[in-house]
Amino acid sequence: MIPSQQIAIIEAFDAARAAQPRLPAIEIAERLSISEGELQAARLGRDVWTLPLSPRDIAAYLPQLGRVKALTRSRLAVLEQTGDYPELSGGEHTGLLLDPGGLDLRLLYTNWHWACLIRDPMPDTSTQEAQWRWSLQIFNQHGCAVHKCFALENPLPRPWGALAALGTRDTPAFTQSMPRLKRPLPEAPTLASEWAAMRDVHQFFALLQRHHLERIEANQLMEGRYTQTLPVNALETVLQHASLRALPLMLFVASPGCVQIRTGKLPTPQRARGWLNLFGEQFTLHLDDTAIDQVWQVSKPNRDGGVTSIEAFDAEGSLVLQLYAQRQEGRAERREWRQLLDELGSQEAVA
């Protein structure tokens, strides 16, 4: 990035934040037609510092950061949760932060390209003085946010200071992301038999890889057997009914390198500024459901009688949001969940 570009980005960022102090960085980046990573990299040395650590070392720091707001976004959904990260487990390429009901994440390190520490001035209306909001943010090679965590404790826990001491001005090199190209639906003659043979839902990822399929392509190939299309508004219907029936669900929101899962009962869905929102005590889900292109009901066999999910996709075929009923390993899927989905299917048949 040449100096004149950097100056122009910083000036535009400062002007946008002066007008709207809480305007998300991603919206400022979209106005400038750059990635969010490029926007933050332009601030290096002023309010942003590169963290010269491996993805696994970054992940190992998360449980030390105290109470945070953890945020993961797909193209059309944003999941925010407050809490403390659990201890890290996993291997060289994937990390696990396992806390069902709390901060529960799956990390894919191969898509972690740049980690940085950011401080943003936040005006304090009670004192008219600026307070700093610190965050640790991770981006992929295209400058798309993988995961973010914002400090909530004051004073900051010491590990934040330890990270700040490591910060550098090393500039990341981002590459342009290419749009997903649609292709004719491929053939997969053995997909149905291999799907039927699954005994664990985690085998599904290997199934997709063996057949070189996108998730939405597998759904299309199995339509009428293990999958069925639903109208887009079915997603809101499911969330409303689950809330009314106090049916605990698992909400999966995935970025390019992180899956964040919220498990528990749902508040009543609310609309604000065109988005569908769940405002819970320890979490918030924002969903731009007007831009969702397809919704699917998907059944996968397992040792416990099978599980069923609702999956929403955008126009490019990217997964936006995935819903399951809360379930413990070794137990059958909740009857209330299957009843809700059966009712949904009956309504569609009548329509």
C-alpha positions as CSV (number, residue, x, y, z in Angstrom):
1,M,0.0,0.0,0.0
2,I,1.5,3.3,-1.1
3,P,1.5,6.2,1.5
4,S,-1.1,8.3,-0.3
5,Q,-3.5,5.4,-0.3
6,Q,-2.9,4.8,3.4
7,I,-3.5,8.4,4.2
8,A,-6.7,8.5,2.3
9,I,-8.0,5.3,4.0
10,I,-7.1,6.7,7.5
11,E,-8.8,10.0,6.8
12,A,-11.9,8.3,5.5
13,F,-11.9,6.0,8.5
14,D,-11.5,8.9,11.0
15,A,-14.3,10.9,9.3
16,A,-16.7,7.9,9.3
17,R,-16.0,7.2,13.0
18,A,-16.3,10.9,13.9
19,A,-19.8,10.9,12.4
20,Q,-20.8,7.5,13.8
21,P,-18.5,6.3,16.6
22,R,-19.9,2.8,16.6
23,L,-20.0,2.2,12.9
24,P,-18.5,-1.3,12.2
25,A,-15.2,-1.3,10.4
26,I,-16.6,-3.7,7.8
27,E,-19.2,-1.1,6.7
28,I,-16.4,1.5,6.4
29,A,-14.4,-0.9,4.3
30,E,-17.3,-1.6,2.1
31,R,-17.8,2.1,1.4
32,L,-14.2,2.3,0.4
33,S,-14.4,-0.8,-1.8
34,I,-11.6,-2.5,0.1
35,S,-11.4,-5.5,2.5
36,E,-11.7,-5.1,6.2
37,G,-8.2,-6.4,6.6
38,E,-6.9,-3.7,4.3
39,L,-8.7,-1.1,6.3
40,Q,-7.1,-2.2,9.5
41,A,-3.7,-2.7,8.0
42,A,-3.7,1.0,6.9
43,R,-3.9,1.9,10.6
44,L,-0.7,0.0,11.5
45,G,1.5,1.8,13.9
46,R,-1.2,4.1,15.1
47,D,-4.0,2.0,16.6
48,V,-3.2,-1.4,15.1
49,W,-0.3,-3.8,15.6
50,T,0.6,-7.1,13.9
51,L,0.9,-10.0,16.3
52,P,3.9,-12.1,15.0
53,L,2.7,-15.4,16.4
54,S,1.6,-18.6,14.8
55,P,-2.2,-19.3,14.6
56,R,-2.0,-21.9,17.3
57,D,-0.1,-19.6,19.6
58,I,-2.7,-16.9,19.0
59,A,-5.5,-19.4,19.8
60,A,-3.6,-20.4,23.0
61,Y,-3.8,-16.8,24.2
62,L,-7.6,-16.6,23.9
63,P,-8.4,-18.4,27.3
64,Q,-6.1,-15.9,29.1
65,L,-7.9,-12.8,27.9
66,G,-10.6,-12.7,30.5
67,R,-14.2,-11.8,29.8
68,V,-14.7,-10.9,26.1
69,K,-17.2,-10.4,23.4
70,A,-16.5,-13.1,20.8
71,L,-17.7,-12.4,17.2
72,T,-17.8,-14.6,14.1
73,R,-19.6,-13.6,10.9
74,S,-20.6,-15.4,7.7
75,R,-21.7,-13.3,4.7
76,L,-25.2,-12.7,6.1
77,A,-25.1,-13.6,9.8
78,V,-23.2,-12.2,12.8
79,L,-23.0,-14.2,16.1
80,E,-21.8,-12.3,19.2
81,Q,-21.3,-13.9,22.6
82,T,-19.9,-12.7,25.9
83,G,-17.9,-15.0,28.2
84,D,-14.5,-16.5,28.8
85,Y,-12.8,-18.8,26.3
86,P,-12.3,-22.4,27.5
87,E,-8.9,-24.1,27.3
88,L,-7.6,-24.8,23.8
89,S,-7.4,-28.4,22.5
90,G,-7.0,-29.9,19.1
91,G,-4.0,-30.4,16.8
92,E,-1.7,-28.6,14.4
93,H,-4.3,-27.6,11.8
94,T,-7.5,-27.3,13.8
95,G,-8.2,-25.9,17.3
96,L,-11.1,-26.7,19.6
97,L,-12.5,-24.3,22.2
98,L,-15.2,-26.5,23.7
99,D,-17.8,-25.1,26.0
100,P,-21.4,-26.0,25.0
101,G,-23.7,-23.2,26.2
102,G,-20.7,-20.8,26.4
103,L,-18.0,-19.9,24.0
104,D,-17.8,-22.9,21.7
105,L,-15.6,-22.7,18.6
106,R,-13.9,-24.8,16.0
107,L,-10.8,-23.1,14.5
108,L,-9.2,-23.8,11.1
109,Y,-5.7,-22.5,11.3
110,T,-4.9,-22.9,7.5
111,N,-7.2,-19.8,6.9
112,W,-5.6,-17.6,9.5
113,H,-3.4,-15.2,7.6
114,W,-3.0,-12.1,9.8
115,A,-3.7,-11.5,13.5
116,C,-3.6,-8.0,14.9
117,L,-4.3,-6.1,18.1
118,I,-6.6,-3.0,17.7
119,R,-7.5,-0.2,20.0
120,D,-10.5,2.0,19.0
121,P,-11.4,5.2,20.9
122,M,-14.9,4.9,22.3
123,P,-16.5,8.1,23.6
124,D,-17.7,7.9,27.2
125,T,-20.8,10.0,27.4
126,S,-20.6,10.3,31.2
127,T,-17.2,11.9,31.2
128,Q,-16.9,13.2,27.6
129,E,-13.5,11.5,27.5
130,A,-12.5,8.8,25.1
131,Q,-12.1,5.3,26.4
132,W,-10.1,2.6,24.5
133,R,-11.8,-0.5,23.3
134,W,-9.2,-3.3,22.7
135,S,-9.7,-6.2,20.4
136,L,-7.8,-9.1,18.9
137,Q,-8.8,-9.7,15.3
138,I,-7.9,-12.4,12.8
139,F,-8.2,-12.2,9.0
140,N,-7.8,-14.6,6.1
141,Q,-5.6,-14.1,3.1
142,H,-8.3,-12.0,1.4
143,G,-8.7,-9.6,4.3
144,C,-12.0,-11.2,5.4
145,A,-12.4,-11.4,9.2
146,V,-12.1,-14.9,10.6
147,H,-12.8,-14.1,14.3
148,K,-12.8,-11.1,16.6
149,C,-12.7,-10.8,20.4
150,F,-13.3,-7.5,22.3
151,A,-12.0,-7.0,25.8
152,L,-14.8,-6.4,28.4
153,E,-12.8,-6.1,31.6
154,N,-11.4,-2.9,33.0
155,P,-8.6,-2.8,33.9
156,L,-7.4,-5.1,31.1
157,P,-6.1,-8.5,32.2
158,R,-2.3,-8.7,31.9
159,P,-2.2,-11.0,28.9
160,W,-3.5,-8.1,26.8
161,G,-0.5,-6.1,27.7
162,A,1.8,-9.0,27.0
163,L,0.3,-9.2,23.5
164,A,0.7,-5.4,23.0
165,A,4.4,-5.7,23.9
166,L,4.8,-8.2,21.0
167,G,3.1,-6.0,18.4
168,T,5.0,-4.9,15.3
169,R,4.3,-2.8,12.2
170,D,4.8,-5.7,9.8
171,T,2.4,-5.2,6.9
172,P,0.3,-8.2,5.8
173,A,0.0,-9.0,2.1
174,F,-3.6,-9.7,1.1
175,T,-4.8,-11.2,-2.2
176,Q,-8.0,-10.4,-4.1
177,S,-10.8,-12.9,-3.5
178,M,-12.4,-14.4,-6.6
179,P,-16.1,-14.8,-6.9
180,R,-17.4,-18.4,-6.6
181,L,-18.1,-19.7,-10.1
182,K,-21.2,-21.7,-10.6
183,R,-20.7,-25.0,-12.4
184,P,-23.1,-27.7,-13.7
185,L,-24.1,-30.0,-10.9
186,P,-21.5,-32.8,-10.9
187,E,-22.2,-36.5,-10.9
188,A,-21.6,-38.5,-7.7
189,P,-22.9,-42.1,-8.3
190,T,-22.0,-43.4,-4.9
191,L,-22.9,-40.4,-2.8
192,A,-26.3,-41.8,-1.7
193,S,-24.9,-45.1,-0.5
194,E,-22.0,-43.4,1.3
195,W,-24.4,-40.9,2.9
196,A,-26.5,-43.7,4.1
197,A,-23.5,-45.4,5.6
198,M,-22.5,-42.4,7.9
199,R,-22.5,-43.2,11.6
200,D,-21.2,-39.8,12.7
201,V,-22.1,-36.3,11.4
202,H,-18.5,-35.4,11.4
203,Q,-17.9,-37.9,8.6
204,F,-19.9,-35.5,6.3
205,F,-16.8,-33.3,5.7
206,A,-14.8,-36.2,4.5
207,L,-17.7,-37.3,2.3
208,L,-17.7,-33.8,0.6
209,Q,-14.0,-33.9,0.1
210,R,-14.0,-37.4,-1.5
211,H,-16.6,-36.3,-4.1
212,H,-15.1,-32.7,-4.5
213,L,-18.5,-31.2,-3.6
214,E,-19.7,-28.0,-2.1
215,R,-22.2,-28.5,0.7
216,I,-25.0,-26.9,-1.4
217,E,-24.2,-29.3,-4.3
218,A,-24.5,-32.3,-2.0
219,N,-27.9,-31.0,-0.8
220,Q,-29.0,-30.6,-4.4
221,L,-27.9,-34.1,-5.4
222,M,-29.6,-35.7,-2.4
223,E,-32.9,-33.8,-2.8
224,G,-35.9,-36.0,-2.2
225,R,-33.7,-38.6,-0.3
226,Y,-31.9,-36.9,2.6
227,T,-32.6,-33.3,1.8
228,Q,-35.5,-31.0,0.8
229,T,-35.8,-27.4,-0.1
230,L,-37.8,-25.0,2.0
231,P,-39.0,-21.5,1.4
232,V,-36.7,-18.8,2.6
233,N,-39.2,-17.6,5.3
234,A,-39.1,-21.1,6.8
235,L,-35.9,-20.0,8.7
236,E,-37.8,-17.3,10.6
237,T,-40.7,-19.7,11.2
238,V,-38.3,-22.2,12.8
239,L,-36.7,-19.6,15.0
240,Q,-40.1,-18.2,16.1
241,H,-41.5,-21.7,17.0
242,A,-38.3,-22.8,18.8
243,S,-38.5,-19.6,20.9
244,L,-42.2,-20.1,21.7
245,R,-41.6,-23.7,22.7
246,A,-38.4,-23.1,24.7
247,L,-36.7,-25.6,22.4
248,P,-32.9,-25.3,22.8
249,L,-31.1,-25.0,19.5
250,M,-27.5,-25.0,18.3
251,L,-26.8,-22.0,16.1
252,F,-23.7,-22.4,13.8
253,V,-22.1,-19.4,12.2
254,A,-19.0,-19.9,10.1
255,S,-16.4,-17.6,8.7
256,P,-13.6,-18.8,6.4
257,G,-11.5,-20.1,9.4
258,C,-13.8,-20.3,12.4
259,V,-17.1,-21.9,13.4
260,Q,-18.8,-20.3,16.4
261,I,-21.7,-22.2,18.0
262,R,-24.3,-20.9,20.4
263,T,-26.4,-23.5,22.3
264,G,-29.5,-22.9,24.3
265,K,-33.0,-21.5,24.3
266,L,-33.9,-18.6,22.0
267,P,-35.4,-15.2,22.7
268,T,-38.2,-13.9,20.5
269,P,-36.9,-13.0,17.1
270,Q,-37.1,-9.2,16.4
271,R,-36.8,-7.2,13.2
272,A,-34.6,-4.1,13.1
273,R,-33.4,-2.2,10.1
274,G,-34.5,-5.1,7.9
275,W,-32.4,-7.7,9.7
276,L,-33.8,-10.5,11.9
277,N,-32.3,-10.5,15.4
278,L,-32.1,-12.6,18.5
279,F,-31.2,-10.5,21.5
280,G,-30.2,-12.8,24.4
281,E,-28.6,-12.1,27.7
282,Q,-25.2,-13.5,26.7
283,F,-25.5,-13.5,22.9
284,T,-26.8,-11.7,19.8
285,L,-27.5,-13.1,16.4
286,H,-28.0,-10.6,13.5
287,L,-29.3,-12.2,10.3
288,D,-29.8,-10.5,6.9
289,D,-32.4,-13.1,5.9
290,T,-33.8,-10.9,3.1
291,A,-30.6,-11.8,1.1
292,I,-30.8,-15.6,1.8
293,D,-31.2,-17.5,-1.5
294,Q,-31.9,-21.1,-0.4
295,V,-33.0,-22.9,2.8
296,W,-32.6,-26.7,3.1
297,Q,-33.7,-29.3,5.6
298,V,-30.9,-31.9,5.7
299,S,-31.0,-35.4,7.4
300,K,-27.8,-37.3,8.2
301,P,-27.6,-40.8,9.6
302,N,-25.7,-41.5,12.8
303,R,-25.5,-44.2,15.5
304,D,-28.3,-42.6,17.5
305,G,-31.0,-42.5,14.8
306,G,-29.9,-39.6,12.7
307,V,-29.9,-35.8,13.1
308,T,-31.6,-33.1,11.1
309,S,-30.4,-29.6,10.4
310,I,-31.8,-26.4,8.7
311,E,-29.2,-24.8,6.5
312,A,-29.4,-21.3,4.9
313,F,-27.2,-20.3,1.9
314,D,-26.6,-17.0,0.1
315,A,-26.8,-16.4,-3.6
316,E,-23.1,-17.5,-4.1
317,G,-23.8,-20.9,-2.4
318,S,-22.0,-20.0,0.8
319,L,-23.4,-21.4,4.1
320,V,-24.9,-18.5,6.1
321,L,-26.4,-20.2,9.2
322,Q,-27.0,-23.8,10.3
323,L,-29.5,-24.9,13.0
324,Y,-29.6,-28.2,15.0
325,A,-31.6,-29.1,18.1
326,Q,-29.4,-29.2,21.2
327,R,-28.3,-32.8,21.7
328,Q,-25.8,-34.8,23.8
329,E,-23.6,-37.3,22.1
330,G,-25.1,-40.8,22.4
331,R,-28.7,-39.6,22.7
332,A,-31.4,-39.5,20.1
333,E,-32.5,-36.2,18.5
334,R,-35.2,-34.4,20.4
335,R,-38.7,-35.4,19.4
336,E,-39.8,-31.8,19.8
337,W,-37.4,-30.7,17.0
338,R,-38.6,-33.4,14.7
339,Q,-42.2,-32.5,15.4
340,L,-41.5,-28.9,14.6
341,L,-39.9,-29.9,11.3
342,D,-42.8,-32.3,10.5
343,E,-45.3,-29.5,11.1
344,L,-43.2,-27.2,8.9
345,G,-43.3,-29.8,6.1
346,S,-47.0,-30.3,6.5
347,Q,-47.6,-26.5,6.1
348,E,-45.5,-26.5,3.0
349,A,-47.4,-29.5,1.5
350,V,-50.7,-27.7,2.1
351,A,-49.3,-24.5,0.6
